[in-house]
Amino acid sequence: MSVSITIFSPSGRFVRKLVDNQLYGNGDQVVFWDGRDGNGNMCPSGIYIVKIEGEGLTVLKTVAILNK
């Protein structure tokens, strides 16, 4: 299955594209985000929206970043 994963701020601002039309097999998969934006800068603490798209489906999830 071809999958794309994009990170957005709560206001809908693009933060980073983690996966762009990458093929994944069946079953559970893990993708890590280091909390950085597309320029390599650490994102501020807060809630972010993860948009997962594949095979005509779109799923939105929320994640939290907590910086020390």
Order of alpha helices (4+ residues) and beta strands (2+ residues): beta-beta-beta-beta
